[in-house]
């Protein structure tokens, strides 16, 4: 797991010093560190390419953040393809969740509990305050971890990483425990406000204490019997109805399991079983069988996930109008926009796909995947200046600002539109100013 040691370092440092007050916004320094952290995340090449899963995690994370103690904070959420049970929070509110963490959750409340815990670390500014007080030492640790990541030999890399962390682990552990208690308390309150079962966090942490594949999480989030007991007692006093697991949560888990094990898992939920039978047939390119299963599913389950799957299947059957009707059932969902645009591309109606996705991205930041798809749509029509523009925007989503400028420069060199030339100029100038400001910081 060497490729995740940088992420582990930042999640470890996150839990350092108690913060009595909250900062309402992020400093330029935090934004700089966040941009660096964003690049680290993407350079692992482990960000899950399932747009439904990414949009789901992003939506759930931002919903929970609205109930946090500082909802104005910046947040970004990433699902990473790794079997270990881990989650982490880094600079500028970027939060990562391993697929192993999601797959080991037994309820949506447990997943929400983990997210609430990480969000609480961000809103309480644990990482920022730790960096302010132990600035020099933090950079020594970062240097060691970066060196480890660059060493080709996994054994040597492991030795560098381990020795670097060990040098400062002992003096941080007491602060870490204190902040874990604080994140438990605040995270539980977030679960209550958002309607999730507040016992979700405690239940999940209780499962972790004896789990061999949760060691990364436990190193950066030390558990104790007292912490689990306190969390259980606090949450048990909350009565009332709680949110049931969403069908989206169930389908995300089921698809992750399917791609990991190459088979469908036997499910108690009959609708979920039929969904996965339709999904399996879609993946196997047996579209007539997929249609039969999804038609059966829609009779009893009209969820967003069901409609997205139906739209994808009918698009493969070249029934584009009907597929778009299904996508329109969830037209505010980025995954629906993405699949609808992809369906137009696959059915030689590229301009319609461009119009749909361009309109969405004009009003919303969008994900890396959406910008890459829009770039592909422009490739199909031969609009190479716009291809470079949206590749640049995709790179910005990865924190790769210098590469984004290079893409903008290519677009600028070949465009025949003066208006577009001027827009590109403004974007380049904006990025260059941002990079220059980052360079001025220590």
C-alpha positions in Angstrom: 0.0 0.0 0.0 2.9 2.4 -0.6 0.9 4.5 -3.0 -1.4 5.5 -0.2 1.3 6.4 2.4 1.1 10.1 1.5 -2.6 10.0 2.1 -2.1 8.2 5.4 0.4 10.8 6.5 -2.1 13.6 6.0 -4.9 11.8 7.7 -2.5 11.1 10.6 -1.4 14.7 11.0 -5.0 15.8 10.8 -5.7 14.8 14.4 -3.2 16.9 16.2 -4.2 19.9 18.4 -7.4 21.0 20.0 -8.9 24.0 18.3 -11.2 26.1 20.5 -12.4 28.4 17.7 -13.5 27.9 14.1 -12.2 29.7 11.1 -15.1 30.7 8.8 -13.1 30.4 5.6 -9.9 29.0 4.2 -6.7 30.9 3.9 -4.6 31.0 0.7 -2.2 28.7 2.4 -4.9 26.1 3.0 -5.9 26.4 -0.7 -2.3 25.9 -1.8 -1.9 22.8 0.4 -5.3 21.6 -0.8 -4.2 21.9 -4.4 -1.1 19.9 -3.6 -3.2 17.3 -1.8 -5.6 17.1 -4.7 -2.7 16.2 -7.0 -1.5 13.5 -4.6 -5.0 11.9 -4.7 -5.2 11.8 -8.5 -1.6 10.7 -8.9 -2.5 7.4 -7.1 -4.5 6.5 -10.2 -7.1 5.1 -7.8 -10.0 7.5 -8.1 -13.0 5.3 -9.0 -14.3 6.0 -12.5 -17.9 5.1 -11.7 -19.6 8.5 -12.0 -22.7 7.3 -10.1 -20.5 6.3 -7.2 -18.6 9.5 -7.2 -21.7 11.7 -7.5 -23.3 9.7 -4.7 -20.4 10.2 -2.3 -20.1 13.9 -3.2 -23.9 14.4 -2.7 -23.9 12.6 0.6 -20.8 14.4 1.8 -22.1 17.8 1.0 -25.5 17.1 2.6 -23.8 16.1 5.8 -21.5 19.1 5.7 -24.5 21.4 5.7 -25.2 20.1 9.2 -21.7 20.6 10.4 -20.4 23.3 12.7 -18.9 25.2 9.8 -21.0 24.5 6.6 -19.2 27.3 4.7 -16.0 25.3 4.6 -14.8 24.0 1.2 -15.2 20.2 0.7 -14.4 17.7 -1.9 -15.1 14.0 -1.8 -13.3 11.1 -3.5 -13.9 7.3 -3.7 -10.6 5.5 -4.1 -10.2 1.9 -5.3 -8.5 0.3 -2.4 -9.5 -2.8 -0.5 -8.3 -1.6 2.9 -10.7 -0.1 5.4 -9.7 3.6 5.4 -10.8 7.1 5.1 -8.9 10.4 5.5 -9.3 14.1 5.4 -6.7 16.5 4.0 -6.1 20.2 3.4 -8.9 22.3 2.0 -11.5 19.8 3.0 -10.6 17.1 0.6 -11.9 13.8 2.0 -11.2 10.3 0.6 -13.0 7.1 1.2 -11.6 3.7 0.2 -13.9 1.2 -1.5 -13.0 -1.2 1.2 -14.5 1.1 3.8 -17.8 1.4 1.8 -18.0 -2.3 1.2 -17.5 -3.1 4.9 -20.3 -0.8 5.9 -23.6 -2.6 6.7 -25.8 0.5 6.5 -25.8 4.0 5.0 -25.8 5.4 8.5 -22.4 3.7 9.1 -20.9 5.3 5.9 -22.5 8.6 6.9 -20.9 8.2 10.3 -17.4 7.8 8.8 -18.0 10.8 6.6 -19.3 12.9 9.5 -16.2 12.0 11.5 -13.9 13.2 8.8 -15.9 16.3 8.1 -15.6 17.2 11.8 -11.9 17.0 11.6 -12.0 19.6 8.8 -14.5 22.0 10.4 -12.5 21.9 13.6 -9.3 22.9 11.7 -7.2 20.1 13.2 -4.9 19.8 10.3 -4.4 23.6 9.8 -3.7 24.2 13.5 -1.3 21.3 13.7 0.7 22.6 10.6 0.8 26.1 12.2 2.4 24.8 15.4 4.7 22.1 14.0 5.4 23.6 10.6 9.1 22.5 10.4 8.5 19.0 11.6 5.5 18.5 9.3 7.6 19.4 6.3 10.3 17.0 7.4 7.6 14.2 7.5 6.3 15.3 4.1 9.8 15.2 2.6 10.3 11.7 3.9 7.0 10.5 2.5 7.6 12.1 -0.9 11.0 10.4 -0.9 9.4 7.1 -0.1 6.9 7.5 -2.9 9.7 8.1 -5.4 11.8 5.1 -4.5 11.3 2.2 -6.9 12.0 -0.6 -4.4 8.8 -1.2 -2.4 10.9 -2.6 0.5 13.1 0.5 0.7 10.1 2.7 0.2 8.4 1.0 3.1 11.4 1.5 5.3 11.7 5.2 4.6 8.0 5.8 5.2 7.9 3.8 8.4 11.0 5.5 9.9 9.7 8.9 9.0 6.3 8.4 10.7 7.8 6.7 13.7 10.0 9.7 14.5 7.0 11.8 15.4 4.2 9.4 16.1 4.6 9.1 19.9 4.4 12.8 20.7 1.3 13.2 18.5 -0.7 10.2 19.8 -2.2 12.0 22.9 -3.5 14.9 20.7 -4.8 12.4 18.2 -6.9 10.6 20.9 -8.3 13.9 22.1 -9.4 15.0 18.7 -10.9 11.6 17.9 -13.3 12.1 20.8 -14.1 15.6 19.5 -14.8 14.3 16.0 -17.0 11.5 17.4 -19.1 14.0 19.4 -19.5 16.5 16.5 -20.0 13.8 13.9 -22.8 12.2 15.9 -24.6 15.5 16.1 -24.4 15.8 12.3 -25.9 12.3 12.0 -28.8 13.3 14.2 -29.5 16.5 12.3 -29.4 14.8 9.0 -31.8 12.0 10.0 -29.3 9.1 10.1 -29.2 6.7 12.9 -26.5 8.2 15.3 -25.4 4.7 16.3 -24.1 4.2 12.8 -20.7 5.7 13.6 -20.3 3.7 16.8 -21.4 0.5 15.2 -18.8 0.8 12.4 -16.0 1.7 14.8 -16.8 -1.2 16.9 -16.4 -3.6 13.9 -13.0 -2.0 13.2 -11.3 -2.7 16.5 -10.8 -6.4 15.6 -10.4 -6.1 11.9 -7.0 -6.9 10.4 -7.6 -4.9 7.2 -8.4 -1.7 9.1 -4.9 -1.1 10.4 -4.3 2.0 8.3 -7.5 3.6 9.6 -6.7 2.6 13.2 -3.2 4.1 13.0 -4.6 7.5 12.0 -7.9 7.1 14.0 -6.9 5.3 17.3 -9.9 3.6 18.9 -10.4 2.7 22.5 -13.1 0.7 24.4 -14.0 3.9 26.2 -14.5 5.9 23.0 -16.8 3.2 21.5 -18.7 2.9 24.8 -19.2 6.6 25.1 -20.3 6.9 21.5 -22.8 4.1 21.9 -24.3 5.5 25.1 -24.6 9.0 23.6 -26.3 7.7 20.5 -28.6 5.3 22.4 -30.3 8.2 24.1 -31.6 9.5 20.7 -35.0 8.1 19.9 -37.2 8.4 16.8 -37.3 7.2 13.2 -34.2 7.3 11.1 -33.5 7.3 7.4 -33.5 3.9 5.6 -30.7 2.9 3.3 -31.2 4.6 -0.1 -31.4 2.5 -3.1 -28.4 4.4 -4.5 -26.3 3.4 -1.6 -27.2 -0.2 -2.2 -26.5 -0.1 -5.9 -23.1 1.6 -5.4 -22.1 -1.2 -3.0 -23.4 -3.9 -5.2 -21.6 -2.6 -8.3 -18.3 -2.3 -6.4 -18.7 -5.9 -5.2 -19.5 -7.1 -8.7 -16.4 -5.5 -10.2 -14.2 -6.7 -7.4 -15.4 -10.3 -7.4 -16.7 -10.6 -11.0 -20.0 -11.9 -9.9 -23.3 -10.8 -8.4 -23.7 -11.0 -4.7 -26.9 -12.7 -3.4 -29.0 -9.9 -2.0 -32.0 -9.9 0.5 -33.5 -6.9 -1.4 -35.3 -8.4 -4.5 -35.2 -5.1 -6.3 -31.4 -5.0 -5.9 -31.0 -8.5 -7.2 -33.0 -7.6 -10.3 -31.0 -4.4 -10.7 -27.8 -6.3 -10.6 -29.1 -8.9 -13.1 -29.9 -6.1 -15.5 -26.5 -4.5 -14.8 -24.6 -7.8 -15.3 -26.4 -8.3 -18.7 -25.5 -4.7 -19.7 -21.8 -5.3 -18.8 -22.0 -8.6 -20.8 -23.5 -6.6 -23.8 -26.6 -8.8 -23.7 -28.9 -5.9 -24.1 -32.1 -7.7 -24.7 -31.8 -9.6 -21.5 -30.8 -6.4 -19.7 -34.0 -4.8 -21.0 -36.1 -7.6 -19.7 -34.7 -7.3 -16.2 -34.8 -3.5 -16.1 -38.4 -3.4 -17.3 -39.2 -5.8 -14.4 -37.3 -3.6 -12.0 -39.1 -0.4 -12.9 -42.5 -1.9 -12.1 -41.6 -1.9 -8.4 -38.7 0.5 -8.1 -38.7 3.9 -9.8 -35.5 5.2 -8.1 -32.8 7.4 -9.7 -30.5 4.4 -10.0 -33.1 2.3 -11.8 -33.9 5.1 -14.3 -30.2 5.6 -15.0 -29.7 1.9 -15.7 -32.8 1.8 -17.9 -31.5 4.8 -19.8 -28.2 3.2 -20.4 -29.7 -0.1 -21.6 -32.2 1.5 -24.0 -29.4 3.7 -25.4 -27.5 0.5 -26.2 -30.6 -0.8 -28.0 -30.5 2.4 -30.1 -33.8 3.6 -28.6 -32.4 7.0 -27.9 -35.6 8.9 -27.3 -36.8 6.4 -24.7 -33.4 6.3 -23.1 -33.5 10.1 -22.7 -36.9 9.9 -21.1 -35.4 7.8 -18.3 -32.4 10.1 -17.9 -34.8 13.0 -17.6 -36.3 11.5 -14.5 -33.1 12.6 -12.7 -32.0 15.5 -14.9 -30.6 17.4 -11.9 -28.2 14.6 -11.1 -24.8 14.9 -12.8 -24.6 11.2 -13.5 -27.9 11.4 -15.4 -26.5 14.3 -17.5 -23.3 12.4 -18.1 -25.0 9.2 -19.3 -27.5 11.2 -21.4 -24.6 12.9 -23.2 -22.8 9.6 -23.6 -25.9 8.1 -25.1 -26.1 10.9 -27.7 -22.4 10.4 -28.5 -22.9 6.6 -29.0 -26.0 7.2 -31.2 -24.3 9.8 -33.5 -26.2 12.8 -32.1 -23.1 14.5 -30.8 -24.4 18.1 -30.9 -27.3 17.2 -28.6 -24.8 15.7 -26.1 -22.7 18.8 -26.2 -25.6 21.1 -25.7 -26.8 19.1 -22.7 -23.5 18.7 -20.9 -22.3 22.2 -21.8 -25.4 23.7 -20.3 -24.9 21.7 -17.1 -21.2 22.6 -16.7 -22.0 26.3 -17.3 -24.0 26.3 -14.1 -22.1 23.7 -12.1 -18.5 22.9 -11.4 -18.9 19.3 -12.5 -16.5 16.4 -12.1 -13.4 15.5 -13.9 -15.3 12.8 -15.8 -17.9 15.2 -17.1 -15.2 17.6 -18.5 -13.4 14.6 -20.1 -16.6 13.5 -21.8 -17.4 16.9 -23.1 -13.8 17.0 -24.5 -14.6 13.6 -26.3 -17.8 15.0 -27.7 -15.9 17.9 -29.2 -13.3 15.5 -30.7 -16.2 13.8 -32.5 -17.0 17.1 -34.2 -13.4 18.1 -34.8 -13.5 21.2 -32.5 -10.0 20.8 -31.3 -9.8 24.2 -29.5 -12.7 23.2 -27.3 -11.2 19.8 -26.8 -8.1 21.4 -25.3 -10.3 23.8 -23.2 -12.2 21.0 -21.5 -9.1 18.9 -21.0 -7.7 22.0 -19.3 -10.7 22.1 -17.0 -10.4 18.4 -16.3 -6.8 19.0 -15.2 -7.8 21.8 -12.9 -10.1 19.3 -11.2 -7.0 17.3 -10.5 -5.1 20.3 -9.2 -2.7 20.2 -12.1 -2.6 23.9 -12.9 0.6 24.1 -15.0 -0.6 21.3 -17.3 -4.0 23.1 -17.6 -2.2 26.3 -18.7 -0.4 24.2 -21.4 -3.8 22.9 -22.7 -5.2 26.4 -22.7 -2.2 27.6 -24.7 -2.8 24.9 -27.3 -6.4 25.9 -27.6 -5.4 29.5 -27.9 -2.9 28.7 -30.7 -5.5 27.0 -32.9 -8.8 28.7 -32.3 -10.3 30.8 -35.0 -12.7 32.6 -32.6 -11.6 35.9 -31.3 -14.2 35.6 -28.5 -12.9 32.2 -27.5 -9.3 33.5 -27.7 -10.1 36.3 -25.3 -11.8 33.9 -22.9 -8.8 31.6 -22.9 -6.5 34.5 -22.3 -8.5 35.4 -19.1 -8.4 31.8 -17.9 -4.6 31.6 -18.4 -4.1 34.8 -16.6 -6.3 33.7 -13.7 -4.3 30.4 -13.3 -0.9 32.2 -13.6 -1.9 34.6 -10.8 -3.0 31.7 -8.7 0.3 29.8 -9.2 2.3 33.0 -8.5 0.4 33.6 -5.2 1.1 30.0 -4.2 4.9 30.4 -5.0 5.0 33.4 -2.6 3.8 31.3 0.3 6.2 29.4 2.5 
